């Protein structure tokens, strides 16, 4: 077995993970200035790592575009890749020269990014409605209960519900407080326990997915 | 008690107990002693999904979702997704199925998890003795914007026609168009998230889905690592304990006693 790769690839990252975790957990429980300072420094260092990751992401994107340029037969698909590259370059150049707070960069952002984002947000709303509609099927008792509750919730939130029947609001409140909330809390608590287990497995070096399996 | 922060004593006791139990069960698991874990349909479906793609000669699409951010509170969900990906990649390598991973949506475009994903998938192919089948370009880091990630995934579905779509990790709203499009294209869909806001959406869109804590257990179940499986027992022990606390607390509060409530905030 080669000693160096084992130290660099496994032991050192595991030690760093353990040490950092102990410091960050300790910060929650104890009031020692040194620990608070170290944990603040650790949290700040994530921003530096994040900056490196943006370069990595760009390289990954460029690699993918290069592959598309070589293998893609369809010219329209190649065109989209070129458009992607040009947009990336445009934002990079404008941002580097004039700064991201400049009017030109803001204008580009608001005229290209915002409309596309908003269009997509609209699509999300559409899919939500479609999904809700497709899930409302009276097949068995469970789906019937879902349908009933969904109907009451939807109607209760509409502006004319109170005119139709004043009882909609209290029924809606009851559903949210006594059916929805306990169910959600149960899921959150079980999820928190699972999260805790994964964190401890990671701290003790058993979960090594973040080291590349 | 000057060093210990006020209101954290009970939390510390919980942490110490929990950690001790996890260490004990890790040790037991290493000896091969662990409780049998029930079969989770969503986990079994992962194997079926990869098998389906292999039979159809089409790729498998995997994503950690549009909140795959390793530096926030979603990190454990990302790690859980990566643990599943490790086994999915091994299955794909074994069956000769193309595996497409898309990253994006979070503030860094998922780029911070990119090296991990590349390494996990590469190691899985190496473990299966097929490093030459690993294609780096199939691990795609898309963009920081969630809409871009969503649109790119839909584009991949149309162009490369995956047979199975697996989405395990922290999901936000923009996974909806992706999952809905996959559904309309007839792909087998397996999803999992611990974000309670999107669990109902998953239930509507996925053929099989992992609810909350199941995503944390999925990696252990897929890997069948005895030590990892053994730690799941601690989760069950604490679940029982918390149910007991809730019942006791409810009875005490109904009887007018604030004793337990006061104890828990020490």
Interface residues (C-beta under 8 A of the other chain):
Chain A: X25 X28 X29 X30 X31 X32 X46 X49 X50 X53 X54 X56 X57 X58 X60 X61 X63 X64 X67 X77 X113 X116 X117 X120 X121 X123 X124 X127 X128 X130 X131 X132 X134 X135 X184 X187 X188 X189 X190 X191 X193 X194 X195 X196 X197 X198 X199 X200 X201 X202 X204 X206 X207 X209 X210 X211 X212 X213
Chain B: X2 X3 X4 X5 X8 X11 X12 X15 X18 X19 X22 X23 X26 X70 X71 X76 X77 X79 X80 X82 X83 X85 X86 X103 X107 X108 X109 X110 X111 X112 X114 X115 X116 X118 X119 X120 X122 X123 X124 X127 X136 X137 X139 X140 X141 X142 X143 X144 X145 X147 X150 X151 X159 X173 X174 X176 X177 X180 X194 X196 X199 X201 X203 X204 X205 X211 X212 X213 X214 X215 X216 X217 X219 X227 X228 X231 X232 X234 X235 X238 X239 X242
